[in-house]
């Protein structure tokens, strides 16, 4: 995230998210998180969707992610 003209702007992390061996890396609203772009259909609160995570030095892993409704003011986004 960067701030330009008083507005927060999100974008991809150049080179990807570092995942140091043996260390936990947290994903959370308002911090590092996965943003789904160009969805072909709406997501429904409570449904489970497959996400395939790609790594530079390991095979891809598909995980099941639960869709959760974002609560106003609780997601770290503004606007």
N, C-alpha and C positions, 0 to 999 in steps of 0.2 A: 504494500500500500504506500502511496505517496500522497502528499497534499499539494494541490495546485489551485491558487486563487481562493483559498479557504475551503475547497471541496476535496474530500477524500476520493482518491481514484485507485481502483484495483487493477491488477494485471498479473500476468504469469510471472513466476519466479524464474529469472534468467538462469538457464542451466538446470532447472528442476529443484526440488526440495531436497536439501542434504539429509541423508539418513545415516548418521555415524553408527558404526558397528557397536552393538552392545548398549546403545543408548535409546531411550524412549523418545519419540517425536510426537507431540500432541497436535491434533487438528481440532480447531474450535472456532465458532463464530467470533468475529472480531480479531482473529489471529490468522494463522495459516489454515486454510480450508480448501476443500475441493469445490469448485464452482462448475455446475453443469451448464454447458452452452449448447445452443441450437437443438433443443429438445424437439422431438417430432410429435409429442403428445404431452398433455399436462400430467403432473405428478399428483397423487392423492395422498393426503395425510394418513399415515399408518401402513401404506403399502410397502413392499420390499422390492428393490430393484437391484439387478446385478451391475457392479462396477468393475471394470478390468483395470488394474493398476500396472503400469509398465515401469521397469527399472533398468538402469544403465548396465548393471553387472549381475542380473539375476533374471530368472524367467518371470513372465507376467503372472499376476495372481488375480483371480476373480473373486470378489467378496460380495456378500449380500448386504445392502445398505437399507435401513429403514427410513422412509420419508417422514420428516417431522415438520409440523407447522412452525414457522418463525414467529416468535412473540414480539410485539412492538417494543422497541427499545432494548430488547434482549439479544439482538444479533450482531451488534457492533456496526451495523450499516446506518448511514444517514442519508436522508433525501427521499 
